[in-house]
Amino acid sequence: MRFSISIIVPTYNERPNIELFVSELFETLKPHQDIDAELIVVDDNSPDGTAAAVRALASDYPVKAICRPGKQGLGTAVMEGFAASNRPLVAVMDGDLSHDPAVLPQMIRATADNDLAVGSRFGEQSRVEQWTFGRKWLSLAGVAVARQLTGLQDPLSGYFCLRRSVLDSMRYPLVSPGYKILLEIMMSKGVHTHRSFDYTFRKRQFSTSKLNHREYILFINQLVVFGFRKLVSRPSEQPGGKTADHRSVTRSGKN
């Protein structure tokens, strides 16, 4: 079985990271002959020239850059990447080297039997490098609430892979400009089976988090809207459904 996938990476001021990220990604995928991947970088007009750096790599790697006119938000960047892809699988990951690509081949292959595969920061063998206390507290609090809405181990993950058919069949369109687009995908009722993979969330190498107060406010608004949506939904319409697969696996693939 072959897997044809577009990997969507939203960027803003990632020029110091992007060449190393692209090289590491495709070196990781190179031994996996059953995976045919392209990279779509959606850049919000980074003043450091991230988009130009991506275009310079196009002669060596299957990568293209979409440069938007200004900073419009992570969620809309991912949606624009989805729209630019015509492959049966799409993945989302960060371009700052925090998402270890070593687990990506397993995630891609998991879509043979699941609608969605998620890189989880909270599995038994997951690890997060150098999180501040405040960032850790906010993430754990947000995850605790979002788990109740979705059933996912890490519903706020920015590292996931899904079938395009999920996007085509969602009851609710993706509309949020916020950074937690996986939560919105889960609440749009297109995912019926999913699988989580433990991985190490690595320290950012040459950049800082792009999250700001506006993104957190958008996330809180998401929780309120999705919580109300769940209250008014019938049990059969809850995200994940009865066939949802909540298994978590390590990078070695063991349950």
N, C-alpha and C positions, 0 to 999 in steps of 0.2 A: 504494500500500500504506500502511495506517495502522498505527501502533505505539502500543499502549496499555500504559502502564508505571506501576508503583509505584516511587518512589524512596525507599529506606529510609535514614534517617539516625539513628544512635544518638547520644544527647547526654548530657552531664553538665556542668553549669555553663557553658553556651554562650549565656546571655542576651545578652552584649555583641555576639555575632556573628550571632545567628539571624535578625534582621530583615534585615540586609544580605545574608546568605546566601540567604534565601528570595527576596528581590527580585531579586538577581543571577541566580539559577537560572531563575526564570520569565521574566525579561526575555531571557535567552539562548534559551529554548525558544520564545518567542512567535512569531518569524518562521517557525518550522517547523510548518506546518499539518498535516503528516502525523503529528505526535507529540502524543498525548494523555496528559499526565502528572499524577499525583497525588503528593503528598509525605506520607510517614508518618514522623513523628518519634517515636522511642522513647526516652523520657527516664527516667533512673534517679533520679527524685525529687530533682532538682537543688535545692539550697537557695537558689539565686539566682533561682528562678522561671522557668526556661527553658520548661517546659510551658505556663505561663500566657501567656508571650509568644507561643508558637506558636498557642495558641487565639485570641489577639487578632488574629492574621493571617488567620484562617479566613474572614472576611468578604470578603477581597480576593483570596485565593489558594486553590486546591484542596489544602488542607493539614489534617492532623489530628494530634493528639498522643496518644500512649499513655504514661501516667505509671505507672511501676512503683513498688512500695513501697520500694525501696532500691537500692543499687548492686550489680548482679548480674553485670556484665561485658559487654564489647562483643559477644562472640559470641552470647550469649543474647538480647541486644537485637536483633541482626540477625535471628535466628531468629523472634523474636516479631513483627517487622515482616513477614517472609515470611508468617507465619501470618495476619496481618491483611489481606493483599492477596489479591484474586481476579483480578488482571489477568494476561495471558499473558506479560508481561515484568516483571522486577524489576531494580532497580539498587541499588547500595550506594555511599554516599559520606559524607565527613565534613562536619559542619556548622560547622567552624572556618575556612572559606574557604581551606584548603590545596589542595583539589581544584578545579582550574580547570574550570568547567562548559562552557567553549567547545568542548571536545572531546566532550562528552556526546552531542550529536545524531549525530555520526559513529559513536560506540559503539552507540547505540540502533539505528541503521540496519544496522549490521554483523550484528545478530542475525537478519536476514533470511536470511543464508547461514551463520551460525555459531551454535553453542550458547552461546558466551561471548565477550564483548569486555572487554578489560582496559586500564585506563589504566596505562601503564608509566613508572616513574621512571628506567629504565635503557636507553632506546632511544638511537639516534644523536643525535636532536634533543631529547631530554628534558633537563630541568634541575631541580635541587633548590636552593631558596633557603635559605641560611643554616642548613645542617645542621652540628651540632657534630661534631668529629672522632669522639668516642665513639659518637654515634648513627649516623654514617655507617659506622663500622667494624662495629658490631653488625648493621646492616641488610645490608651487603654479605656478611658471613659467613653470615647466615641465608639470604639469597637464594641464595648459591652452593650450599648444601646442598639447599634446597627445589627448585631447578631440576633437580637430579638426580632428584628424585622425580616431578616434574610435567611438565617440558619447557616450562614457561611462562617468558617473559622476566622477569616480575616476579610470582612466585607469592605474594608477601607483600603485594601491593597491596591497599589498602582501597577502591579505586575500580574498580568493575566492573559489568557489565550481563549478564544471562543470561536464557535462556528458562525459564519456569516448568516446562516439561517436564523440564528437567534435575533440578530438585528432586524431581519426582514419580518419576523413574526411577533415582535413586541407589541403588546396592547397599547402602551403609552410611548410616544416619541421621546427621544433624548432632547432635552431642552435646557438643562442646567449648565451654566458657565463654570460651575464649581469644579473642584479638583477630584472629587470622589465619584467618578463616573461609573465605577463598578457597582456602587450602591444603587444608582439609578437604573442600571441594566437589570439588576436583580429585582427591583421593584416594578419593572415593566413587564414581568411575567413571561419572558421568553425562555428562561432557563429552567429546565426540568431535572437535569442531572449535572452534578459538578464534583470536582475532585480537588483536594488541596495538596500542595507540595511544600515541605519544609525547605527553607534556604537561609543563608546568611545575608541579612540586610547590611551591606557594607558601608563604611564611612565614606562620605563624599570626598573625592580626591582634591579637586581644584575649584570647587564652587560651594555655595551655601544654599540652604533650602529656599525655594521660591514662594513658600507659603507666607501669607500675611494676614492681617486682621480681616480683610475683605473676604479671603477664601474661607476663613473660619466662620464668618457670619453666613456665607452662602451654605456652608455645610450644616449649620444649625437650622437654617431654613429648610434644607433638604429633609432633615430628620423630622421636622414638624409636618411637612407636606406628606412624606411617606408614611409616617405614623398614622395620620388621619386616613390616608388611602387604605392602609391595612385594616383599620377599624371598620371601614364601610365595605370591605371586600368580603365575599362569601368564603368559607373555609377552603373550598376547592380551588379558589383563585390565589391562595397564598403563594408567595414566591418559593420556588423550588419544587412544590407539589409533593405528592406521595412517593415519586420515584427518585427524589433527590439523593445523591450519593455523598455522604459526609466524610468519607475516608480521608485521612491525612497520610501522606507517604513522605519518606525521607528522600534525600537526593539519590540514594542507592536504589530507590524504587520499592523498598520493602514497606508493607503495611504496618 
